[in-house]
Amino acid sequence: MNLHVLAQDLEIFIPARDKLKYKVNPIIRNVISLPAGGWDAIKFQLSLIRGKVFALS
């Protein structure tokens, strides 16, 4: 599974200000760390391999 990091910050999310931080060409990662007191906006794509579904918790 690939995770696309659209935006992240170390402070609380404020929609009026933080919408400008979203990236047009996001970084692709396998693992994302969430900063303490911060937020991450991610996009992900899942592909089913041989009909198996993996649950995320």
A tleap script that builds the chain and sets N, CA, C and O, in Angstrom:
source leaprc.protein.ff14SB
mol = sequence {
  NMET ASN LEU HIE VAL LEU ALA GLN ASP LEU
  GLU ILE PHE ILE PRO ALA ARG ASP LYS LEU
  LYS TYR LYS VAL ASN PRO ILE ILE ARG ASN
  VAL ILE SER LEU PRO ALA GLY GLY TRP ASP
  ALA ILE LYS PHE GLN LEU SER LEU ILE ARG
  GLY LYS VAL PHE ALA LEU CSER
}
set mol.1.N position { 0.848 -1.170 0.000 }
set mol.1.CA position { 0.000 0.000 0.000 }
set mol.1.C position { 0.896 1.235 0.000 }
set mol.1.O position { 1.843 1.332 0.781 }
set mol.2.N position { 0.586 2.160 -0.873 }
set mol.2.CA position { 1.318 3.415 -0.926 }
set mol.2.C position { 0.497 4.520 -0.282 }
set mol.2.O position { -0.699 4.654 -0.542 }
set mol.3.N position { 1.146 5.303 0.554 }
set mol.3.CA position { 0.498 6.442 1.199 }
set mol.3.C position { 1.043 7.720 0.580 }
set mol.3.O position { 2.257 7.894 0.479 }
set mol.4.N position { 0.166 8.600 0.171 }
set mol.4.CA position { 0.552 9.875 -0.402 }
set mol.4.C position { 0.350 10.946 0.667 }
set mol.4.O position { -0.778 11.185 1.098 }
set mol.5.N position { 1.428 11.589 1.095 }
set mol.5.CA position { 1.345 12.626 2.126 }
set mol.5.C position { 0.939 13.935 1.445 }
set mol.5.O position { 1.742 14.555 0.748 }
set mol.6.N position { -0.309 14.344 1.652 }
set mol.6.CA position { -0.803 15.569 1.035 }
set mol.6.C position { -0.365 16.805 1.808 }
set mol.6.O position { -0.021 17.826 1.214 }
set mol.7.N position { -0.378 16.710 3.133 }
set mol.7.CA position { 0.027 17.840 3.977 }
set mol.7.C position { 0.238 17.342 5.396 }
set mol.7.O position { -0.284 16.296 5.781 }
set mol.8.N position { 1.009 18.101 6.175 }
set mol.8.CA position { 1.196 17.789 7.589 }
set mol.8.C position { 1.666 19.041 8.312 }
set mol.8.O position { 2.232 19.954 7.712 }
set mol.9.N position { 1.417 19.059 9.616 }
set mol.9.CA position { 1.817 20.211 10.427 }
set mol.9.C position { 1.954 19.768 11.875 }
set mol.9.O position { 1.411 18.737 12.270 }
set mol.10.N position { 2.677 20.546 12.659 }
set mol.10.CA position { 2.899 20.235 14.063 }
set mol.10.C position { 1.885 20.897 14.978 }
set mol.10.O position { 1.911 20.671 16.188 }
set mol.11.N position { 0.987 21.712 14.426 }
set mol.11.CA position { -0.019 22.408 15.226 }
set mol.11.C position { -1.402 21.852 14.912 }
set mol.11.O position { -1.541 20.960 14.076 }
set mol.12.N position { -2.422 22.376 15.579 }
set mol.12.CA position { -3.784 21.930 15.309 }
set mol.12.C position { -4.216 22.376 13.917 }
set mol.12.O position { -3.686 23.348 13.379 }
set mol.13.N position { -5.181 21.665 13.337 }
set mol.13.CA position { -5.651 21.965 11.988 }
set mol.13.C position { -6.597 23.158 12.007 }
set mol.13.O position { -7.609 23.143 12.709 }
set mol.14.N position { -6.271 24.183 11.242 }
set mol.14.CA position { -7.122 25.358 11.061 }
set mol.14.C position { -7.439 25.434 9.573 }
set mol.14.O position { -6.564 25.778 8.779 }
set mol.15.N position { -8.688 25.117 9.172 }
set mol.15.CA position { -9.024 24.998 7.745 }
set mol.15.C position { -8.674 26.225 6.898 }
set mol.15.O position { -8.169 26.073 5.785 }
set mol.16.N position { -8.925 27.414 7.390 }
set mol.16.CA position { -8.665 28.616 6.597 }
set mol.16.C position { -7.181 28.772 6.267 }
set mol.16.O position { -6.836 29.252 5.187 }
set mol.17.N position { -6.319 28.380 7.168 }
set mol.17.CA position { -4.884 28.533 6.973 }
set mol.17.C position { -4.244 27.297 6.341 }
set mol.17.O position { -3.382 27.418 5.470 }
set mol.18.N position { -4.665 26.112 6.778 }
set mol.18.CA position { -3.958 24.894 6.404 }
set mol.18.C position { -4.342 24.330 5.043 }
set mol.18.O position { -3.647 23.443 4.547 }
set mol.19.N position { -5.413 24.802 4.416 }
set mol.19.CA position { -5.743 24.337 3.072 }
set mol.19.C position { -4.666 24.727 2.074 }
set mol.19.O position { -4.513 24.071 1.044 }
set mol.20.N position { -3.921 25.776 2.359 }
set mol.20.CA position { -2.852 26.219 1.473 }
set mol.20.C position { -1.622 25.324 1.541 }
set mol.20.O position { -0.748 25.433 0.682 }
set mol.21.N position { -1.524 24.443 2.533 }
set mol.21.CA position { -0.359 23.581 2.708 }
set mol.21.C position { -0.438 22.284 1.891 }
set mol.21.O position { 0.538 21.536 1.832 }
set mol.22.N position { -1.595 22.010 1.259 }
set mol.22.CA position { -1.744 20.775 0.497 }
set mol.22.C position { -0.858 20.807 -0.741 }
set mol.22.O position { -0.782 21.823 -1.432 }
set mol.23.N position { -0.190 19.693 -1.018 }
set mol.23.CA position { 0.781 19.608 -2.106 }
set mol.23.C position { 0.114 19.088 -3.381 }
set mol.23.O position { -0.773 18.236 -3.330 }
set mol.24.N position { 0.553 19.611 -4.512 }
set mol.24.CA position { 0.050 19.148 -5.801 }
set mol.24.C position { 0.655 17.790 -6.133 }
set mol.24.O position { -0.053 16.892 -6.590 }
set mol.25.N position { 1.946 17.631 -5.910 }
set mol.25.CA position { 2.645 16.364 -6.132 }
set mol.25.C position { 3.056 15.790 -4.784 }
set mol.25.O position { 4.155 16.072 -4.306 }
set mol.26.N position { 2.190 14.985 -4.159 }
set mol.26.CA position { 2.493 14.502 -2.803 }
set mol.26.C position { 3.632 13.481 -2.771 }
set mol.26.O position { 3.916 12.803 -3.758 }
set mol.27.N position { 4.266 13.397 -1.617 }
set mol.27.CA position { 5.329 12.431 -1.365 }
set mol.27.C position { 4.692 11.060 -1.157 }
set mol.27.O position { 3.668 10.951 -0.483 }
set mol.28.N position { 5.288 10.013 -1.731 }
set mol.28.CA position { 4.774 8.648 -1.571 }
set mol.28.C position { 5.631 7.933 -0.534 }
set mol.28.O position { 6.857 7.901 -0.638 }
set mol.29.N position { 4.963 7.356 0.475 }
set mol.29.CA position { 5.663 6.641 1.548 }
set mol.29.C position { 4.917 5.352 1.873 }
set mol.29.O position { 3.759 5.172 1.497 }
set mol.30.N position { 5.607 4.463 2.578 }
set mol.30.CA position { 4.992 3.235 3.077 }
set mol.30.C position { 4.527 3.393 4.515 }
set mol.30.O position { 3.570 2.744 4.936 }
set mol.31.N position { 5.207 4.261 5.274 }
set mol.31.CA position { 4.900 4.482 6.685 }
set mol.31.C position { 4.884 5.981 6.938 }
set mol.31.O position { 5.728 6.718 6.427 }
set mol.32.N position { 3.912 6.427 7.735 }
set mol.32.CA position { 3.822 7.845 8.084 }
set mol.32.C position { 3.755 7.966 9.593 }
set mol.32.O position { 2.992 7.253 10.244 }
set mol.33.N position { 4.551 8.867 10.152 }
set mol.33.CA position { 4.481 9.111 11.592 }
set mol.33.C position { 3.647 10.363 11.831 }
set mol.33.O position { 3.810 11.378 11.153 }
set mol.34.N position { 2.768 10.272 12.792 }
set mol.34.CA position { 1.896 11.393 13.141 }
set mol.34.C position { 2.560 12.187 14.255 }
set mol.34.O position { 2.838 11.640 15.323 }
set mol.35.N position { 2.821 13.480 14.019 }
set mol.35.CA position { 3.469 14.282 15.060 }
set mol.35.C position { 2.544 14.493 16.259 }
set mol.35.O position { 1.331 14.621 16.089 }
set mol.36.N position { 3.105 14.531 17.460 }
set mol.36.CA position { 2.310 14.742 18.672 }
set mol.36.C position { 1.660 16.114 18.615 }
set mol.36.O position { 2.347 17.123 18.457 }
set mol.37.N position { 0.343 16.157 18.743 }
set mol.37.CA position { -0.384 17.410 18.689 }
set mol.37.C position { -0.560 17.951 17.292 }
set mol.37.O position { -1.072 19.058 17.122 }
set mol.38.N position { -0.152 17.202 16.288 }
set mol.38.CA position { -0.234 17.668 14.911 }
set mol.38.C position { -1.213 16.851 14.086 }
set mol.38.O position { -2.053 16.139 14.636 }
set mol.39.N position { -1.107 16.953 12.772 }
set mol.39.CA position { -2.026 16.265 11.878 }
set mol.39.C position { -1.314 15.916 10.573 }
set mol.39.O position { -0.318 16.538 10.204 }
set mol.40.N position { -1.845 14.916 9.891 }
set mol.40.CA position { -1.392 14.490 8.564 }
set mol.40.C position { -2.622 14.332 7.687 }
set mol.40.O position { -3.639 13.803 8.136 }
set mol.41.N position { -2.543 14.778 6.459 }
set mol.41.CA position { -3.589 14.508 5.463 }
set mol.41.C position { -2.989 13.545 4.455 }
set mol.41.O position { -1.999 13.866 3.797 }
set mol.42.N position { -3.590 12.350 4.330 }
set mol.42.CA position { -3.035 11.327 3.448 }
set mol.42.C position { -4.094 10.843 2.462 }
set mol.42.O position { -5.299 10.958 2.690 }
set mol.43.N position { -3.594 10.302 1.362 }
set mol.43.CA position { -4.430 9.624 0.378 }
set mol.43.C position { -3.795 8.255 0.187 }
set mol.43.O position { -2.571 8.146 0.118 }
set mol.44.N position { -4.608 7.215 0.100 }
set mol.44.CA position { -4.030 5.902 -0.116 }
set mol.44.C position { -4.865 5.114 -1.105 }
set mol.44.O position { -6.067 5.338 -1.252 }
set mol.45.N position { -4.195 4.179 -1.785 }
set mol.45.CA position { -4.842 3.286 -2.726 }
set mol.45.C position { -4.580 1.863 -2.272 }
set mol.45.O position { -3.457 1.509 -1.914 }
set mol.46.N position { -5.620 1.057 -2.291 }
set mol.46.CA position { -5.499 -0.350 -1.932 }
set mol.46.C position { -5.686 -1.190 -3.175 }
set mol.46.O position { -6.520 -0.879 -4.026 }
set mol.47.N position { -4.926 -2.233 -3.279 }
set mol.47.CA position { -5.118 -3.180 -4.375 }
set mol.47.C position { -5.362 -4.552 -3.759 }
set mol.47.O position { -4.635 -4.974 -2.859 }
set mol.48.N position { -6.361 -5.228 -4.236 }
set mol.48.CA position { -6.681 -6.559 -3.734 }
set mol.48.C position { -5.823 -7.581 -4.473 }
set mol.48.O position { -5.852 -7.667 -5.701 }
set mol.49.N position { -5.070 -8.342 -3.714 }
set mol.49.CA position { -4.200 -9.360 -4.293 }
set mol.49.C position { -4.803 -10.726 -4.020 }
set mol.49.O position { -4.930 -11.137 -2.867 }
set mol.50.N position { -5.175 -11.427 -5.083 }
set mol.50.CA position { -5.781 -12.764 -4.977 }
set mol.50.C position { -7.033 -12.779 -4.099 }
set mol.50.O position { -7.313 -13.779 -3.438 }
set mol.51.N position { -7.785 -11.682 -4.090 }
set mol.51.CA position { -9.036 -11.646 -3.375 }
set mol.51.C position { -8.931 -11.480 -1.868 }
set mol.51.O position { -9.944 -11.577 -1.175 }
set mol.52.N position { -7.736 -11.232 -1.339 }
set mol.52.CA position { -7.565 -11.074 0.101 }
set mol.52.C position { -7.728 -9.607 0.483 }
set mol.52.O position { -7.271 -8.714 -0.230 }
set mol.53.N position { -8.375 -9.376 1.599 }
set mol.53.CA position { -8.556 -8.020 2.100 }
set mol.53.C position { -7.822 -7.918 3.426 }
set mol.53.O position { -7.995 -8.762 4.306 }
set mol.54.N position { -7.005 -6.888 3.567 }
set mol.54.CA position { -6.245 -6.677 4.788 }
set mol.54.C position { -6.893 -5.539 5.574 }
set mol.54.O position { -7.182 -4.483 5.011 }
set mol.55.N position { -7.119 -5.744 6.861 }
set mol.55.CA position { -7.761 -4.728 7.697 }
set mol.55.C position { -6.701 -3.837 8.318 }
set mol.55.O position { -5.654 -4.312 8.756 }
set mol.56.N position { -6.981 -2.545 8.352 }
set mol.56.CA position { -6.091 -1.594 9.014 }
set mol.56.C position { -6.688 -1.230 10.350 }
set mol.56.O position { -7.884 -0.955 10.446 }
set mol.57.N position { -5.869 -1.224 11.382 }
set mol.57.CA position { -6.381 -0.848 12.701 }
set mol.57.C position { -5.504 0.200 13.330 }
set mol.57.O position { -5.776 0.644 14.445 }
savepdb mol mol.pdb
quit
